[in-house]
Amino acid sequence: MKEQIIECVPNISEGHDLKKINTIANVVKTIEGVKLLDIDPGKATNRTVITFVGEPNKVIEAAFLLIKKASELIDMTNQTGEHPRFGATDVCPLIPIANISMEETVKYAHLLGKRVGEELGISGYFYENAATKEDRINLATVRSGEYEGLENKISDINWKPDYGPTSYTKKTKSAGVTAISARDFLVAYNINLNSTSTRRANAIAFDIREAGRVKRAGNPATGKKVLDTNGEPVRIPGKLKAVKGIGWYIEEYGIAQISYNLTNITITSMHKAFDETVKAADKRGIRVTGSELVGLVPLKAMIDAADYFLLKQERSLGISEAEKIKIAVKSLGLDDLKPFDPRKSIIEYVMEDQAEKRLIDMDLVEFANETASESPAPGGGSISAYVGALGVSLGSMVANLSAHKRGWDDRWEEYSNWAVKAQAYKEKLLFFVDEDTRSFNKVMASFRLPKGTDEEKVTRSEAISKATKYAIDTPLAVMQTAHDSMQVMLEMSKIGLEASISDAGVGAMCALTAIRGAGLNVKINCSGFKDTAFVEDRLSKAALIIEKATTLEKEIVSIAESKL
């Protein structure tokens, strides 16, 4: 239901010419719905890292335009720099951020590569998760020989490009090749210490980071390095996988920090790195005072942190997203050095701030006033969805109060599970508050399509039919979701805190109102629609939901009243 978001971090082989860099980066802004987050040029490396996010298809379009513009403005025959490189757009990784799997992200990486090869004539390789061959997973291997070795590399049968021309062309000479991947999100995460010692901060970092520390004979700090049979230093692995780390002193704050790169937060999360660092620091007589995010973080990382600390406290997980963000911030000490602003640090929130204001972003008075205005939307469908959200929110409240009741400590998890279910229903219904309005607007837009030619008439008719079906199915989905949510109120009426049992009953009443209200929208949207089979099917489903919900509401209210 929620929007899919991916991040794209192309690295271009230009770090000096700011005019050229900005021209390349700014093509991203031409794609509506894509947010350009950062442009980070490096003069020494002659390389610029560009970061943008958005819905997958839009990000792919923006990435394509960026690769195209870079190939036009960067001539690899004249390019030099400290950083390894083999193309004008050297690498172009895609990173799943929200509501999208790595497998889906890989497919988008392959689509981008195919288009770059076919439309731009630029060859390239897929690496990391997008790799099509085992020996192409590692970027360093793929980029070996760099730009200067491309002609020989491409002629090698083992290194034929994954996309684009399979021979060294004029385009290859000027633009090089591009490596495209799908990879996990990297989080730059610093942990603050009540110390000024870089040496001690490094010692903790070595305890934690995957690479650990070099093994030494005798004194672990000054002893002779232990070497393996190949003459390489033997390493003692650190505590956590997918973590790079080093200690340093921050003059601005007057403290030592451990600077981590969490290269795969599905393996090692922020909260795991934080807690293990707390333990390691404590052993060395040092206290962790908080932490700091550098750049952006996915919402899920914050929610996972909140859930982790809530579980440790044996507290219900079925609370709002906003409350979970507060818990994550306080538990990780993200506001230790400066205020933490979720709107500027969480990727999904940054994206939301660029979009049009939603109904659910309004306060109660604004929402009521907008409903009462001359505008036809929000109408009964949005109101029904909102009433349903309020109903299941009451069910969630009863579950959370029950989880927190003294003497019921052994049952907190049972109530937490019901609260989590309630929160999921609530979020779905809140989504429909705006989606119902959007579905109405889609119908209106389809009727405004031109109808001057036969072809235009067909296109318009198809658009009207598609939009109308969606406008019927949206309130029907509200009905089904509100009906399903009543299971929370039913269970809470049976086992919930008796002092709040009336709230379970009110929640059921709200759910039934939402169902009946959305049912009216199904009927009016079906009115006059010519697809009779579709109409009959949806009206039948709506009637059945109302019938079941009416019976269920009576049962819940009856149970509640019997306990009053």
C-alpha positions, 0 to 999 in steps of 0.5 A: 500500500505504501510508496516504494522508495529507492536511493541512487548514489552515482559516482561521476569522474569529475571533482573539480569543475563545479559548473559541470558537476551541477549541470550533471546533478541537476538533471535529477531535478527535472524528474518530478517526485525525485529528491536530490539529497546531496552533491559531494565533490572531491577534488583530490579524487576527482570524483563526485558522489550524488545522492537522490531518492524517489519511487523506483521508476522515477529514480531509474529515469533520473539515473538514466538522464544523469548517466547520459549527461555525464557521458556528454560532459566528461571525456575519460581520455583526459580524466585523471584522479586518485580514486579508481575509476573506469567511466564518466559515471563510474558506479551507479548503485541502487539501494532499497529504502522503503517497502521494496525488497533487494530482489525487486531492486536488482530488477530495477538495476538490470532495467537501468543497465539494459536501457543505458546499453541500448539507448546510450551505447554505453557498456557496463557491468552488474556488481554486488547483488545485481551481479550476474556472475560470481566473479563480478560481485566485488567492485574492485574485481570488476573495476580492475585495470581501470579505464586505461585497461578497458580496451584489453578487458572488453576483448577478453571473453571472460569480461564481456560487458553485461549490457551495451556493446561487447566491443571497444567503441568510440563511445567506450573511449570517451565515456568508459563503462558504468558499473551498476548494482543493487546494494544495502544501505550504508549508515554513517553512525558515530557514537559519543564517549565521555572521553577525549582519548582517541587511542581508547576510542580506537581500542573500542572500535577495534573490539567492535568492527568486523576487521577487528585488530592485528594480533600481537605477541605479548603486549596486545598494543605494542607487541610484535605482529603475528604473521600467517604462513603467507607473511600477512598479519593475523587479525582478531575479528571484532564483535560485529559483521558489516561494520567498519570503525575508527576512533577520533577526537572531535574538536568542535564537541571536545569529545572522542567518538567512534565513527562507524560505517554500518555497511549492511543494517540488516546484518548489524543495526544501529541499535546493535552497534550502540548496545555492543559499544556500550558494553565494550566501553564499560569494560574500559571504564568509559561511558557512552553518552549518545550517538550521532547520525551523519546523513540520512537513515531509513525509517525502518532503522528507527522503528527497529531500534524502538522495537528493540528497546521496547522489547527489552523493557517488556513494553507494547510494540503497538504504539504510533510511529511518532512515539517510536521515533521518540523512543529511538532518539532517546534510547540511542541518544541521537539528541546528545550533541544537537537536536535531532530532527526526524523531518531532516534525517529520515529519508521517507520524511524528507520525501513527504515534505516534498509532496503535496500536503495530505489530509492526514497531515492536517490538525483536527480543526483543519480537517473539519474545515476542509470537509465543510468547505465547498470542495467535494473532497474530502467526502464521505469515503475519506471520512469513513476511512478516518472513522474506521481509523479512530475505531481501531485506535480505541482497540489499540488503546485498550490493548496497550493499557492492558499490556501496562496493567500492574499484575498482568506483566506475564501477559504483556506480549499477548496484548502487545501483539493485538496492539501491533495488529491494531496499528497496522489496521490504523495505518491502512485506514489512514492511507485510505483517507487520502487515497479515497480523495485521490481515487475521486480526483482520478475519475474527474481527470479521466472525464477531462481527457480529450474526445475529439478523435476516435482514438481519443474517445477510446483512450478516454473511455478506457481511462474512465472505466479504470478510474471508476473501478478503482474508485469503487474498489477503494471504499470496498477496501475500507470496508474490508479493513474496518471489518477485519479490525473489529477482531481487535475490539472483539478480543479486547472486549473479552480480555481487555482492561475492564476499566476501558471496556467501553472503549472497545465498544465505541471502537466497534461502533466506529468500525461499523459506521465506517463500513456502512459509510464506505458502503454508500460510496461503493453504491454511488460509485457503481451507479451508472457504471456500465460493467454490470458484472463488475458492479454486481460482484462489488455490491454483493461483496459490500452487502456481505461485509455489512451483514457480517460487521453488523452481527460482530458489532452487536456481539462486541457491544453486548459483551462490553455492556455486560461488564459495565 
